[in-house]
Amino acid sequence: MSPDQETAMVATAPTNDAASARKRRKAIIQSQRSEAVVVEHQQQQQAQPPPQPPVDTTEDAPSGVDDDEPPSKKSKTTQQILEDEESARSKQARKYVPDVPMGKEQLAAWRREARRVRNRESAAASRQRIRERITVLEEECEEWKRKYQTAMERLRTLEQQKQQNGTDPDPQQQNKTRSS
């Protein structure tokens, strides 16, 4: 239904039925939004130049640094070009715009599915981080158990040495008796 037909329908409809008027307004807004999405997508495709291979300036440049040009006028390095392309892709990804034009309902379904995929990936990554953390904590726990066992063994050997040497008084008490 074109916007002209919708406005004609609005003009001929009775004005006392508020519910039908709301439905018509909602239909008009949805059609305008879907048309705007299609137009925006077409404009984005026209505005984007075809991808060009990154220019590697290291081969063409002499071995020394070219001081004739200020740094702002020097050509971009391959790394800078890749970073710019990556940031442009990530900005476009945040918009959740599909590669092909779609209707409003299809766009909503596509976004829902894309969100489900992102959530699934995020949940898998979260579970993996939890597993890794559990592994680290288990290793730490085993280390503390080993330290505890060595301390207990040391204590047993010291007690055995004390019993073998006889019932020596406590070393602290022995120091007190010497000082008096």
C-alpha positions as CSV (number, residue, x, y, z in Angstrom):
1,M,0.0,0.0,0.0
2,S,1.5,3.3,-1.0
3,P,1.6,6.4,1.3
4,D,-0.9,8.1,-1.0
5,Q,-3.4,5.3,-0.7
6,E,-2.9,5.3,3.1
7,T,-3.6,9.0,3.4
8,A,-6.6,8.7,1.2
9,M,-7.9,5.9,3.4
10,V,-7.3,8.1,6.5
11,A,-9.3,10.9,4.9
12,T,-12.3,8.7,4.0
13,A,-12.4,6.7,7.3
14,P,-14.7,7.8,10.1
15,T,-12.9,9.9,12.7
16,N,-14.9,8.6,15.7
17,D,-13.2,5.2,15.7
18,A,-10.0,5.9,17.7
19,A,-8.8,2.3,17.6
20,S,-8.9,2.1,13.8
21,A,-7.2,5.5,13.6
22,R,-4.4,4.2,15.8
23,K,-4.0,1.1,13.6
24,R,-3.8,3.2,10.5
25,R,-1.2,5.5,12.0
26,K,0.8,2.6,13.1
27,A,0.6,1.0,9.6
28,I,1.7,4.4,8.1
29,I,4.7,4.7,10.5
30,Q,5.8,1.1,9.9
31,S,5.7,1.5,6.1
32,Q,7.6,4.8,6.4
33,R,10.2,3.1,8.6
34,S,10.7,0.1,6.3
35,E,11.0,2.5,3.3
36,A,13.6,4.5,5.2
37,V,15.6,1.4,6.1
38,V,15.7,0.4,2.4
39,V,16.7,3.9,1.3
40,E,19.4,4.1,4.0
41,H,20.8,0.7,3.0
42,Q,20.9,1.8,-0.7
43,Q,22.7,5.0,0.2
44,Q,25.2,3.2,2.3
45,Q,26.0,0.8,-0.6
46,Q,26.4,3.8,-3.0
47,A,28.5,5.8,-0.6
48,Q,31.0,2.9,0.1
49,P,33.7,2.8,-2.6
50,P,34.8,-0.7,-3.8
51,P,37.4,-2.2,-1.5
52,Q,40.9,-1.4,-2.6
53,P,43.9,-3.5,-1.6
54,P,45.9,-1.8,1.2
55,V,48.9,0.2,0.0
56,D,52.2,-0.9,1.4
57,T,54.3,2.2,1.7
58,T,57.3,0.4,3.1
59,E,58.5,-0.9,-0.2
60,D,58.3,2.4,-2.1
61,A,59.8,4.6,0.6
62,P,63.6,5.0,0.8
63,S,65.4,3.5,3.7
64,G,65.5,6.8,5.6
65,V,62.6,8.7,7.0
66,D,61.1,11.3,4.6
67,D,61.3,14.6,6.5
68,D,60.1,16.7,3.6
69,E,56.4,16.1,4.3
70,P,54.8,16.7,7.6
71,P,53.4,13.6,9.4
72,S,49.8,14.6,8.7
73,K,50.4,14.5,4.9
74,K,52.2,11.2,4.8
75,S,50.3,8.2,3.4
76,K,48.7,5.8,5.8
77,T,50.5,2.6,6.7
78,T,49.0,-0.8,6.1
79,Q,48.3,-1.2,9.8
80,Q,46.4,2.2,9.9
81,I,44.3,1.3,6.9
82,L,43.4,-2.1,8.4
83,E,42.5,-0.5,11.7
84,D,40.2,2.1,9.9
85,E,38.5,-0.7,8.0
86,E,38.0,-2.7,11.2
87,S,36.5,0.2,13.0
88,A,34.2,0.9,10.1
89,R,33.1,-2.7,10.1
90,S,32.5,-2.8,13.9
91,K,30.5,0.4,13.7
92,Q,28.4,-1.1,10.9
93,A,28.0,-4.3,12.9
94,R,26.6,-2.3,15.8
95,K,23.8,-1.0,13.6
96,Y,22.6,-4.6,13.0
97,V,21.9,-3.8,9.3
98,P,21.6,-6.8,7.0
99,D,23.5,-7.0,3.7
100,V,20.3,-7.1,1.6
101,P,17.2,-4.9,1.9
102,M,14.3,-6.4,3.8
103,G,10.8,-5.5,5.0
104,K,10.1,-4.4,8.5
105,E,9.0,-7.9,9.7
106,Q,11.9,-9.6,8.0
107,L,14.3,-7.1,9.5
108,A,12.9,-7.6,13.0
109,A,13.2,-11.4,12.5
110,W,16.8,-11.0,11.2
111,R,17.8,-8.8,14.1
112,R,16.2,-11.3,16.5
113,E,18.1,-14.2,15.0
114,A,21.4,-12.2,15.0
115,R,20.8,-11.3,18.6
116,R,20.2,-15.0,19.4
117,V,23.5,-15.9,17.7
118,R,25.4,-13.2,19.5
119,N,23.9,-14.3,22.8
120,R,24.7,-18.0,22.1
121,E,28.4,-17.1,21.3
122,S,28.6,-14.8,24.4
123,A,27.2,-17.6,26.7
124,A,29.6,-20.1,25.3
125,A,32.5,-17.7,25.9
126,S,31.3,-17.1,29.4
127,R,31.1,-20.8,30.1
128,Q,34.6,-21.2,28.8
129,R,35.9,-18.5,31.1
130,I,34.2,-20.1,34.0
131,R,35.8,-23.5,33.1
132,E,39.2,-21.9,32.9
133,R,38.7,-20.1,36.2
134,I,37.7,-23.4,37.9
135,T,40.8,-25.1,36.5
136,V,43.0,-22.3,37.8
137,L,41.3,-22.5,41.3
138,E,41.7,-26.3,41.3
139,E,45.4,-26.0,40.5
140,E,45.8,-23.4,43.3
141,C,43.9,-25.7,45.7
142,E,46.2,-28.6,44.9
143,E,49.2,-26.4,45.5
144,W,47.9,-25.4,48.9
145,K,47.3,-29.0,49.7
146,R,50.9,-29.9,48.8
147,K,52.1,-27.1,51.0
148,Y,50.0,-28.3,53.9
149,Q,51.2,-31.8,53.5
150,T,54.9,-30.7,53.5
151,A,54.3,-28.6,56.6
152,M,52.6,-31.5,58.4
153,E,55.5,-33.8,57.4
154,R,58.0,-31.3,58.7
155,L,56.0,-31.0,62.0
156,R,56.0,-34.8,62.4
157,T,59.7,-35.1,61.8
158,L,60.4,-32.4,64.3
159,E,58.2,-34.1,66.9
160,Q,59.9,-37.4,66.2
161,Q,63.3,-35.8,66.7
162,K,62.1,-34.2,69.9
163,Q,61.0,-37.6,71.3
164,Q,64.2,-39.3,70.2
165,N,66.3,-36.7,72.0
166,G,64.3,-37.1,75.1
167,T,61.8,-35.0,76.8
168,D,63.6,-31.7,76.4
169,P,61.9,-28.7,78.0
170,D,60.3,-26.2,75.7
171,P,63.0,-24.1,74.1
172,Q,61.3,-20.9,75.3
173,Q,61.3,-22.1,78.9
174,Q,64.9,-23.2,78.5
175,N,65.9,-19.6,77.4
176,K,64.0,-18.2,80.5
177,T,65.9,-20.5,82.9
178,R,69.2,-19.5,81.4
179,S,68.5,-15.8,81.7
180,S,67.6,-15.9,85.4
